Amino acid sequence: MLQRRAFATLLLVTTTLVAPAALAQSAPPPAPSTPPPAAQPSMPNAAPSDVTGAAQQAGDPQQEVEVSSPGYNADDVQDIVVVGRNIPNAVRATPQVISVLSGADIARTGEGDIAGALSRVTGLSVVGGGFVYVRGLGDRYSSSMLNGSPLPSPEPLRRSVPLDIFPTSIVGSALVQKTYSVNYPGEFGGGVINLTTKAIPTESFISVGGSVAADTRTTGGLGYTYYGGDHDWLGFDDGTRKVPGFIKNAADGSGIIPSDQVATLSNASTTLLQRNKNLPANFSGEASGGLVFDIGGDRLGFIASASASNTFRTRATTQQDSVSPDGTLRNDFRTVLTDNRIVANGLLGIGYEFGPNTIRATGVYIHDTLKQGRLSGATVYNNSSGLRLQQNTNWFERQLVEGQAVGEFKLTDDLHLDVRGAYANSKRNAPYERQFDYLCSPTTTTGLPITVTERPGVGGFQCGGAYQVTQRFSPFASIIFSRLSENLYSGQGDLSYKLDIGRPVTLSAGYYYSDTDRTSTRLQFNYQTARGGGTAPGYPYNLLRPDYLLSVDSIAANQIQLQFSTPLGAYAYDAGLTIHAGYGQAEAEITDGVRATAGVRYETAKEDVTPIGATTTRLKNDYFLPALTVTWNFASDMQLRASGSKTISRPQFRELAPQQFRDPESDRLFFGNPNLSDSELYNFEARYEYFFGRDQRFTLGGFYKHIKNPVEQVGFYTGADDRLQTGFTNLPKAKLYGGEIELQKYFPLDTLGGDFFATRRALFIANYTYSKSSITADDSCAPNVLSQTLGSCQAGFGPASLQFRDGASLTGQSDHLVNVQVGLEDTASLSQITMLFNYASDRVTNRGPSNLSGVGFQPDIVEKPGIRLDLVARQGFKLGGGQWELKLEARNLTGTRFEEGQTFGDGQRVLANSYRLGRIFSAGISTTF
């Protein structure tokens, strides 16, 4: 039971600050379930690549997935492959190295979002917040697409999209391409992930379903919540958090919000942290439907789906930091966070097939809200006041809307044309991020001990009194309003022509355009009193809990104002990225058993970031990006591949913008650097593939990447309270190399005898990725995160050796990744039970402070992902004229904890972020008619 957990650390001190009422949260009514996997038409020349035919009946593992890309037609497979050789697997038939997750593969994992499902793919790992890393390269080196069109990110800290916002209910299949081909955008580092939504169904259907889940660390236990608005349980604000005009315009005036206006802000409902001693279970529901009409020889189809989920997660964390070379603790917090995440999604698609041609239009809507309550208690080592208490209430609302149209035309038997266009908008709104700090008195030189007990309310620590922290250390109370909006327009056209000059040759060419614009604003205000020029209200107001402190009477008596906090850098910026590109590619069988794909892409781009009150940063570069892949089909079931290419990586908007921002997941501050430049990557890969049966294979490969001017994180200290921040700079170079091995094998069990085993088979899927990276940090000049000029470098630059340890690994890279799936399934009907094992070795998530901070190099902050064991069971049955599915899941059976920390030379361990993860048990049921 959660009541027995170590939350007593915070409870006694909160009796004067936290209302004793429990907050009841309503769960949304169960809304319907996943559509039946409906087959999708092949998309010849789809750009970049589309996976189709993936949504077969989940229990039928025999159906194949079709894969196509510009200049590579599914219709042409038999022409490209040496005549007479069987190609039993679509993964083999494509020119590039790919991994495919079909509808059946996704369903087998039981994951609720596509990020979780992709974590089972060879060489992929998912790092905080659903960001997928390919072969250990950071999220900046992985791009995401939806039906071949790029996606904008709703995250201010990243350009890439957190894929955990995509439920598996709207994704028909997913493709990961790890070797570059010129029909893709030039920003290609580790790989590209293309999600394909469900399209024209094979027959009309309707499907509904729902699930309920319990988290052993959260459900039925204690957490911290706050009321907010009446519609919070839906993930939408009812107007409670509406930001008034005087807040939006404060930075343009004196920066002072007077008391009478402060009193009009939403206070108690977004400020008062409450204890909920019985957090509810997690719920989700889905509904979908499809219609198909035959019009002569043509087909018109519609498909729609909607889903919603409401989940709670409580984390009891240890958060420590040190500014000493030996790891002596400076702060030691015990923090309890309760996240209430509400996600709503919708998809609407229409398709028309006439002859060999297809026209499709798709609209996707995703709304993802995180409502967070946070309470921390700490012995503050760098302040003699003793125990410190910190309270936060947050609301992070993300939204993604995309509409796209695709036309696929077979003009002649040999000439194909594809065109597509898309518009997408992403938003992130975080109003009323509140923080209050209290210190306990009487003060001591050693602070008060933090005692952890088994039951809340027994033991723990007790304050002899409390007062607000003064501005000397940090604002005693602050409020932040931030907002981001990004628009992305994109279009692409591809033309392919098949020649017969003794051997089949396919020539393809295309044009790509995208235009992205972003606006980001972050306004921070600190509470202060105009009475006597002080920085905090006087006694007895300084002892009040936050909602009383900000009551109308208290504000009037203390003349409490809001002071706009001049940020480190800019409080707002505009950014844009415009790309034009064209490519040419040839694909041919150059001799018996040997085929090659060669091409070059020309890409020009203009990227600019304009901070308020600062100079615009402009990057304008153009590149020729060649790529070559050669495949030798030396046996009927074996082949060798080799590929080489050049690609690029541009700095993200957030990395260029000199704006301070706090990541709610890691609770860290980030700051951009306008002096960054593009990175160039040289990619090489060789791979052996053995296909010994349908959907069965053994692969072994190696890869090497040389990166020129990679963008990497660097840690530094600045500000009155010396908090660790993360900046960005270019290194001279880095390299990444490694290998992958994969085995997928089925074992028929009919030889065991009996009706039960007659149609059943055992499944074994295993993959292992080894990767090793190192950075070069010599005396070459690199952009300085503190804008200092050091040595003989130009203004704003300094030697890389002062900012990094030479030979350190890249951020986010795990040396070892292991995935294993062992299962039993019925080939004649839906009946599966699968055990899923996942292991990731240690990886750097944040750099320790550099020599620039005056403390020498500290160890990097390293995450220990460890092992994870899941169990998923699915059973189909017929009832009342419908097809039913019962699904049972058990997640994190090993109880693996999350841990990030630094290890110093003498073994001293500083836990930057450490907490227990709960085991999650869920049950769901759905039906299809």
TIVEXSE-906698 format. One record per residue (C-alpha): x, y, z; residue in one letter. Coordinates in steps of 0.05 Angstrom, whole numbers, plus 5000, padded with zeros to 4 digits. Layout:
// residues N
XYZA
...
// end
This chain:
// residues 929
500050005000M
502350694983L
500450945053Q
506450555078R
511250935034R
516151455053A
511652065047F
512052235122A
517952665105T
513253205081L
506853115119L
508053435187L
510854075160V
505054135111T
499654155165T
500054915166T
500954985091L
496554455060V
489054375067A
486953715097P
481353605047A
481953044996A
480653224924L
476052764887A
477652684814Q
472652434764S
474751964710A
472152064639P
466651594618P
469550984582P
469951164510A
470750624456P
476550184430S
481350034376T
478849924306P
479749254275P
486149224238P
483949414169A
488349284109A
491249894075Q
492649984001P
499749993976S
502550693968M
507450683910P
512451233911N
510051453979A
514651974008A
518651834046P
516451124063S
509850814081D
508150164114V
501749864090T
497649244097G
499649254170A
493049254203A
491248534192Q
487348134243Q
492148154302A
492047414312G
494047254240D
501647284237P
502047034166Q
499947664130Q
505548094104E
507048834109V
508249224045E
513449764045V
514550283992S
518250933982S
519651443927P
523051113869G
521450433898Y
514750133880N
511549543913A
509249333844D
516649313822D
519248843875V
519548243829Q
523148663777D
528448893825I
529948223856V
533647693816V
528547293777V
526546643809G
528546813880R
523046833932N
522847443977I
518647214037P
519547844078N
518248574063A
524148774106V
528548424057R
525348703994A
526649434010T
533149753985P
534850034055Q
535649754125V
528949814159I
525049554217S
517449484212V
512249444266L
505849184236S
499049234271G
500148524296A
507048704324D
504349314360I
498448924388A
503048374413R
506948864456T
500549114488G
503449814492E
498450394496G
502850884458D
507450804398I
513651024437A
512950414482G
512049954422A
518150244387L
522450104447S
522149364426R
525549514359V
532849354350T
537349944368G
531750394394L
530950664464S
525851134495V
528351684540V
523952104587G
517552374558G
517051904499G
523052134458F
525851564415V
533351504408Y
536151104349V
542650744364R
544151184424G
543951844385L
539852384418G
532952594396D
535953134352R
538452584307Y
531652234299S
526052524258S
518652334260S
513552334205M
506152184198L
504251854133N
510652134102G
509552854125S
513853174178P
511153324248L
512253944290P
513953864363S
509554134420P
515654134465E
519554784473P
525954404490L
526053974427R
524553964353R
522853234353S
516052974374V
514752594439P
511851964409L
508151764472D
502652244451I
500751764394F
496351204419P
497050544383T
489550564368S
490651074311I
497250784285V
496550234233G
504050104229S
510850414241A
517150394200L
524150564223V
529350674169Q
536550674194K
540350784129T
539451424090Y
536251484021S
535752143986V
528152163984N
528352324058Y
529853014088P
537353134097G
536753174173E
537952434183F
542552194238G
540451564272G
534251444230G
527251664212V
520851404243I
514751414198N
507951274229L
502351054183T
495151174205T
489550694188K
486350844121A
480950524077I
478249904113P
476949264076T
469849244102E
465249674145S
465949594220F
464949904288I
469249774349S
468949994422V
472949824483G
476050054548G
481049874602S
482649994675V
489549974707A
492450004777A
499450254795D
502149954859T
505750604876R
499851054862T
492850754858T
489050784924G
494751144958G
496951844976L
498552394927G
498553154921Y
493353484877T
489954154870Y
483054344846Y
484354774785G
478054834742G
471654444734D
473854134668H
480853914690D
478853184689W
477753264614L
484653584604G
481654254584F
481754894623D
474855204635D
477555914636G
480355884707T
487355954680R
485856504629K
491756974626V
489657714632P
492358244586G
496358594640F
500557964648I
501857894573K
503858624567N
507858694631A
514658624598A
513059214552D
511559684611G
514759804678S
514659064695G
510659184760I
503758894769I
500359304824P
496458994882S
489459124855D
491158724792Q
494758174830V
488358064870A
484557904806T
488957314787L
486556604797S
489556424864N
486555914911A
484255414857S
491055394824T
495255484888T
492455054943L
495954384945L
491653834976Q
492753135000R
488852594964N
489351955005K
485751514954N
488151664883L
483651334831P
485350784782A
487450944711N
482250904656F
482250914580S
477150814525G
477050794450E
471850784394A
472750714319S
468850564257G
469550494182G
465150504121L
466650244051V
462550363989F
463650023921D
462150513865I
462650113801G
469749873801G
471950423849D
472050433925R
470450993973L
472350904046G
471751284112F
475151134178I
474651494245A
477251364314S
477351704381A
480651534447S
481551824516A
485551644578S
486251904649N
492251664689T
495551834756F
502751724775R
505951904842T
513551934850R
517051974917A
523852224894T
530652394922T
533753004889Q
540853204908Q
546153644880D
553353844894S
557954404872V
564054094904S
569453694868P
568753144920D
561153084916G
559453414983T
551953514983L
549254224976R
541754064972N
538253424992D
530853444975F
525552924987R
520253074934T
513352794922V
510152924854L
503352714830T
502152744755D
495052704728N
495652604653R
489552664608I
490252494535V
484852554481A
485852354408N
481852344345G
483052124273L
478752214211L
480651924143G
477451884075I
480151514015G
478051403943Y
480950863898E
479650913824F
483250423780G
490550393801P
490151083832N
488651303903T
486951973936I
486952014012R
485852564064A
487352474138T
486352914198G
489452784266V
488053134332Y
491952994397I
490953364462H
495653184520D
495153514589T
499553424650L
496853694716K
502253664769Q
502553774844G
509453784876R
511953844948L
519353824970S
522853835036G
530353905044A
536054065091T
539254635053V
546754575059Y
548555235027N
543855625073N
544355625148S
536855695157S
535954945161G
529954595132L
527054855067R
520054695040L
518154814967Q
511254744936Q
509354754861N
502854704823T
503454634747N
499054554685W
502354344619F
497654304559E
500154044492R
496253994427Q
497853734358L
493353814297V
495253574228E
491453534162G
494453214100Q
492453004030A
495952483987V
495052303914G
498151673884E
497451623809F
499751073762K
500051483698L
502450893657T
504950203674D
511950493680D
510651213703L
508251363774H
506852043806L
505852183880D
504052853910V
502653043982R
501453664023G
500453774098A
499254304150Y
500654184223A
500254614285N
502954464353S
501654854417K
504154834488R
500855254541N
503355274613A
499755824652P
500355924727Y
506555524742E
506955694816R
512655594866Q
512855774940F
518955694985D
518955665061Y
524655595111L
523855295180C
526155655242S
529555705291P
535555665245T
541255185258T
548155115228T
547154385211T
539754385192G
534353925217L
534553185201P
529652885152I
526752255180T
523251755134V
517951315167T
513350765143E
506751135154R
504851855139P
503652285199G
508351895245V
515352175256G
517952595199G
520353305210F
516953885246Q
517854625235C
518455085295G
515855635250G
516455835178A
517856445136Y
518556575062Q
525356525030V
527957205012T
530457414944Q
537657284968R
536756544955F
530856524906S
524056854901P
519756654961F
513956604912A
513756624837S
508956504780I
510656344707I
506556394644F
509356054582S
506555914513R
509055614448L
505855564380S
508855254318E
506155204247N
509054724195L
507254724122Y
510154174078S
509453904008G
512853383965Q
512253103895G
515552473869D
515952193798L
518751503781S
519751173715Y
521550443702K
526250283644L
527749613613D
534749623584I
536148883590G
535848963666R
530549333704P
532250053723V
527850533761T
529351273758L
526051743807S
526352483823A
522752933872G
521953613903Y
520853763977Y
518754404012Y
517454564085S
516455204124D
516455224200T
515155824245D
515055834320R
513456344374T
515456204445S
514256644507T
516156544580R
514157074630L
516456984702Q
514057424759F
516357454831N
511857654888Y
514358234930Q
511558754977T
511659504964A
510959625038R
517559875063G
521059615002G
521558915031G
521758264991T
516857865033A
510558005073P
511658105148G
509257695206Y
504057385212P
502857345137Y
509356985125N
506656375162L
500556305119L
499355755069R
499656004996P
492156124984D
491556545048Y
498056905033L
495057114966L
488057274993S
485057954979V
486158185051D
493457955053S
495058274986I
491958935008A
495258935077A
502158775050N
501559154984Q
503758524948I
505958644877Q
508658224820L
515458414793Q
517158174723F
523557774730S
528657974679T
530857294652P
537657034635L
537057164560G
530457334527A
523357224552Y
520757104481A
523256914413Y
520756794342D
523956254299A
523355994229G
526155454184L
524955424109T
527554834068I
527654713993H
530454063967A
530753643904G
533452953892Y
535052453838G
535651703848Q
536951083807A
535550373827E
537949793785A
540249073784E
547449183761I
549148443754T
546047783773D
544347803847G
546948503858V
542549113861R
544249833878A
540650463897T
544551113887A
542451833890G
543952533912V
539853053946R
540953803943Y
538054164003E
538154894021T
535455174086A
534855834122K
534055804198E
533256414242D
531856544315V
530057254337T
529957364412P
526257974439I
531358534447G
537158134419A
540658014353T
537657514304T
541456864294T
541456644222R
543955994192L
543655944116K
547055344086N
546154874027D
548754164019Y
549553603968F
547852964004L
549652313968P
547451613987A
549150923961L
546550243981T
548849583949V
545448923963T
548448253943W
543247693941N
548447143940F
543746583960A
536346443955S
535246644028D
541347064045M
544047744026Q
549348254045L
548149004046R
553049584048A
551350324050S
554650994056G
551651694060S
552552404083K
547152754124T
546453364168I
543453594234S
541354314246R
541154624316P
534154624344Q
530455274357F
530955164431R
538455054428E
539455704391L
534756134432A
537856494493P
531756354536Q
531656004603Q
526855424609F
525354884660R
523954174639D
518253904683P
520553184674E
527653264697S
526453904738D
532554234705R
533954904674L
536154964601F
539155554564F
540455644490G
546655874452N
545956314390P
553056134366N
551455424346L
552555154275S
550154564233D
553053864243S
555053404186E
554752644191L
558352114150Y
554751444156N
557150744139F
553850074150E
554549344131A
549548794145R
548448054135Y
541247804130E
538747084131Y
531346984118F
529746254133F
522146304131G
516346774129R
517147304184D
523346934208Q
530347204202R
537247274230F
541147924218T
547948154238L
550548854223G
555549384241G
555450144234F
560050734240Y
558451484243K
563152064241H
559952714264I
563053394249K
561153964297N
556053564338P
551553954384V
552353704456E
549853904525Q
554454234575V
553154374648G
554555034683F
552655434745Y
549956134746T
544956564782G
543956764855A
542456064878D
547755724835D
543055214804R
545854734753L
543754924684Q
544554584617T
547254954557G
549154744486F
555554794445T
558854504384N
564454004394L
569953924342P
567753214326K
564952564353A
564351844330K
559451284342L
560350554323Y
557249894341G
553549274319G
546648964320E
544248244320I
537048024313E
533447354313L
526147224300Q
523946494301K
517346104307Y
516845394333F
510644994311P
507844594369L
503244124331D
508243554342T
506443564416L
499643274398G
492743454422G
487743964397D
490744514440F
497544504405F
494944344335A
494845074314T
499545384364R
506745604358R
512045884404A
515046564388L
522146784402F
524547484383I
531047754409A
535548334390N
541848634419Y
545249294402T
552249484422Y
554350194410S
560250614433K
561251354425S
566551864442S
567352614434I
573553004417T
574653604463A
581353904445D
583654634444D
579254794383S
574655384394C
567555204411A
561455644426P
561755844500N
555455714540V
556956324584L
558556764524S
565656864550Q
571556974505T
577356524525L
584356424498G
585456634427S
578256464406C
573456964377Q
568157314418A
563456834452G
567956224440F
572855834483G
576955194479P
572654574478A
577354264530S
574654744582L
567554524571Q
568153764561F
572253174581R
575752894520D
573252194502G
566652244540A
560651894509S
554952254474L
548952454514T
543451924515G
547751344489Q
547250664522S
552850164506D
548049574510H
540749494490L
537148824496V
530048634477N
527047944483V
519947704468Q
517846994485V
510746794471G
505546274455L
500346434401E
494846104361D
495546164285T
488146024274A
485046524322S
486947084369L
490246764430S
496947024453Q
501147064515I
507747434510T
513347594559M
517448204542L
524348334571F
528048994561N
534949214585Y
538749864573A
545550004604S
547650654636D
547151284594R
549052014605V
542752454610T
546053104631N
553053374634R
556253544700G
558854254707P
564854434665S
571254784684N
567855444666L
563855404730S
570155454772G
569154784807V
572954344759G
569753794720F
564453404757Q
562052714736P
556452704686D
549352544709I
548151824689V
541551444685E
541250704703K
535250444663P
536449724684G
531749154666I
524349124656R
519748524651L
512648564623D
507248044610L
501548124560V
495847634547A
490547704493R
484647254481Q
479347314427G
472347024429F
465547104395K
459447344433L
452947644410G
454947704337G
461348084353G
468747934356Q
471248064427W
478248134455E
480348084528L
487248364545K
490948294611L
497648644624E
502748644679A
508249184672R
514849284707N
514448624744L
521648714767T
519749364803G
525749714771T
526950404799R
528851034761F
535651304781E
539951874756E
546152084792G
553552254795Q
558951804822T
565152154848F
572151874853G
571551614924D
564951274909G
560851844936Q
553951794902R
549652414889V
542552234868L
540152764819A
533352414811N
531551744841S
524751414855Y
521150754856R
516950564796L
510550194809G
508249534780R
502249654735I
496649154725F
491149284674S
485148944642A
481649144579G
476048904534I
473949104465S
469048864412T
468348944337T
462048874295F
// end
